[in-house]
Amino acid sequence: MSPRLARTGWSLLAWSLILLVAGPLLWMVATSLKSEDEVFSLEPTLLPVEPTLEHYAVLLTETAFPAYFANSVVIATATTTVVVVLAVLGAFSLARFRYRGREAIASAVLLCYMLPSVVLIIPLYLLMVRLGLANTIASLVIAYTSFALPYALWLLRTFMAAVPVEIEQAALIDGASRMGAFFDVLLPQVLPGIISTALFTFILAWNEFLFALVLVNADDVRPLTTGVMTMLVSGFNIEWSLLMAASVMMSVPLIIILAFLQGHLVRGFGAGAVKG
Amino acid sequence: MAGIELRALHKRFGTTDVVRGIDLTVPSGAFLTLLGPSGCGKSTLLRMLAGLEAPSAGQILFDGSVVNDIPPGRRDIAMVFQSYALYPHMTVAQNIAYPLRKRGVPRGERDAAVARAAEVLQLTALLDRRPRELSGGQQQRVALGRALVREPRIFLLDEPLSNLDATLRSHMRRELVALHRRIGRTMVYVTHDQLEAMTMSTHVAVIDGGRLQQFGTPAEVYRRPANRMVASFIGTPGMAFADGMVATGRLLLAGRPLALIGAPDGPVTVGIRAEDVEIADTGVAACVTDMEAVGHETLLTLSGEFGTVTARAPADCRLAPGATVHWQVRPAQLHLFNPETGDRRNAALSPITSSNETTAP
């Protein structure tokens, strides 16, 4: 096979993979812009013939979509904040302090992450009821924190362990306190790790469905995932156009965040100032 | 400026004793080198001086006051790490300014101090760069700058030159000596490189197995090594050792008299430095088993009935491996050690001449 043919082959493969991933997304956007008639027309159209934003308008003005959206923002932001703060401090301890049981804790954390979250659903539900937190935003924040925190701890611990301890020691000698050295020197080094952790947590909290369905059964605290479903999907009918428009709007925040943070994720990697 | 005193300093990691009771007093303004092979405890010792490790027992005193419980930031010290440990996300200027910033020095003063340090270390053109954009030698100078800027009372340097190439290393060696002379602060320098120790220090502490083997000026340590470990560690090529015997006032090697000696009878280890071995027409017969041309001279390995010694010969030496030569050494230049403890033994040595040959007991 000539190199040229091989290159063409690889390109074809790559593009078909992209199509496979992006196809449903494009279909979703296209459908959300079609009129109700066009969605169900017997000769399906690839692109909307007469693009319309009416479904978006309906969602934003006539439904509880904005409220669900606000709930989701609160839940995802709160979870991300709690997870990042706890994980950064916990990982610092696991990476830098010597104490009995440190490795055991680290392994236990990893074990927690390996546990399928479905097995936690009943205990967590009962726990929330006992705590009087059922049907609250807090219950979801706590539940998501419990899934995201182990992974976040593990990831950040690895990031911190890779930073040479000498630069913190240099900061200590240069007059920084322990926490000063942590903030001035270590934190900037693990920023890419913190951003990945935040992204991971935010996406998890934003997209989560099952726990939201089980733990929250009141309309005023429902997040987007379950809210949109209960609103638009019933036993008799699925409001496809609205569902697609809702799906597009649900994806927008993630797309914006990813676009912003992608650069940060890559930056900082390979920035070594320590030789030897 | 501060003198340093160590009292029975001990450090244990788990069940391993890394530093085993070191007593040492270093005058203020000294350039002390902690010299020893890897793993001898010298870096741990330095880290205890810095406050990065707490001693398991014993005391560290700066200027007569115990600093054991004082955190690193308040010991008024600066340290240059082997890895330089520059802050990767800060520019050169921010790196150098950091110790001042942490001590609340106002901005203007800080900038002036950074500019001064950069001037001294020829870093002025690099102040806006980040560490990863610098060469090893430049990074090293930034690390020095960060140490210098605050003018601490004690400088700690942990093998700061080991990552530099040979040319830069000898250049920085001279720079450091000049710097020490200029600022006159106490410096503690850790290295396993005896050349650095000999050329830079006012005082050398040879450490092995967590114990202080010898403390003195470079010349003392070289000329009168306190034990076999120090003798073999210092000097290139290494000192050759042979098993000797003192019998009726004579030092015997392989049963043959080598010198007259004022010491009681018994076994003794004889140490011979390469520069003391002279190739001569008469003397101990030996075979040239190896030759190493190192440029300005040739090192000969001589094997004979006295065991193996190394000798220095001119670069244009015409001998070939396998040749038989004779060598001599002046008795006063021999080093004697206790064969069991390895400790130095001092004894008057004098040549055996035809005049005293017959009168010797």
HADDOCK unambig.tbl for C-alpha pairs under 7 A between the chains (distance, minus, plus):
assign (segid A and resid 166 and name CA) (segid B and resid 85 and name CA) 5.56 0.50 0.50
assign (segid A and resid 167 and name CA) (segid B and resid 85 and name CA) 4.62 0.50 0.50
assign (segid A and resid 167 and name CA) (segid B and resid 86 and name CA) 6.36 0.50 0.50
assign (segid A and resid 167 and name CA) (segid B and resid 87 and name CA) 6.34 0.50 0.50
assign (segid A and resid 170 and name CA) (segid B and resid 85 and name CA) 6.55 0.50 0.50
assign (segid A and resid 172 and name CA) (segid B and resid 72 and name CA) 6.05 0.50 0.50
assign (segid A and resid 172 and name CA) (segid B and resid 73 and name CA) 5.48 0.50 0.50
assign (segid A and resid 173 and name CA) (segid B and resid 72 and name CA) 4.83 0.50 0.50
assign (segid A and resid 173 and name CA) (segid B and resid 73 and name CA) 4.51 0.50 0.50
assign (segid A and resid 173 and name CA) (segid B and resid 78 and name CA) 6.42 0.50 0.50
assign (segid A and resid 174 and name CA) (segid B and resid 73 and name CA) 5.76 0.50 0.50
assign (segid A and resid 174 and name CA) (segid B and resid 78 and name CA) 6.86 0.50 0.50
assign (segid A and resid 174 and name CA) (segid B and resid 99 and name CA) 4.47 0.50 0.50
assign (segid A and resid 175 and name CA) (segid B and resid 73 and name CA) 3.83 0.50 0.50
assign (segid A and resid 175 and name CA) (segid B and resid 74 and name CA) 6.69 0.50 0.50
assign (segid A and resid 175 and name CA) (segid B and resid 99 and name CA) 6.07 0.50 0.50
assign (segid A and resid 175 and name CA) (segid B and resid 102 and name CA) 5.59 0.50 0.50
assign (segid A and resid 175 and name CA) (segid B and resid 103 and name CA) 6.62 0.50 0.50
assign (segid A and resid 176 and name CA) (segid B and resid 73 and name CA) 6.37 0.50 0.50
assign (segid A and resid 176 and name CA) (segid B and resid 102 and name CA) 5.98 0.50 0.50
assign (segid A and resid 185 and name CA) (segid B and resid 87 and name CA) 6.55 0.50 0.50
assign (segid A and resid 188 and name CA) (segid B and resid 89 and name CA) 6.94 0.50 0.50
assign (segid A and resid 271 and name CA) (segid B and resid 88 and name CA) 6.73 0.50 0.50
assign (segid A and resid 271 and name CA) (segid B and resid 132 and name CA) 6.63 0.50 0.50
assign (segid A and resid 272 and name CA) (segid B and resid 88 and name CA) 6.38 0.50 0.50
assign (segid A and resid 272 and name CA) (segid B and resid 132 and name CA) 6.17 0.50 0.50
assign (segid A and resid 273 and name CA) (segid B and resid 86 and name CA) 6.07 0.50 0.50
assign (segid A and resid 273 and name CA) (segid B and resid 87 and name CA) 7.00 0.50 0.50
assign (segid A and resid 273 and name CA) (segid B and resid 88 and name CA) 5.02 0.50 0.50
assign (segid A and resid 273 and name CA) (segid B and resid 131 and name CA) 5.39 0.50 0.50
assign (segid A and resid 273 and name CA) (segid B and resid 132 and name CA) 5.08 0.50 0.50
assign (segid A and resid 274 and name CA) (segid B and resid 83 and name CA) 5.37 0.50 0.50
assign (segid A and resid 274 and name CA) (segid B and resid 84 and name CA) 6.37 0.50 0.50
assign (segid A and resid 274 and name CA) (segid B and resid 85 and name CA) 5.59 0.50 0.50
assign (segid A and resid 274 and name CA) (segid B and resid 86 and name CA) 6.75 0.50 0.50
assign (segid A and resid 275 and name CA) (segid B and resid 83 and name CA) 5.14 0.50 0.50
assign (segid A and resid 276 and name CA) (segid B and resid 83 and name CA) 5.90 0.50 0.50
assign (segid A and resid 276 and name CA) (segid B and resid 163 and name CA) 6.77 0.50 0.50
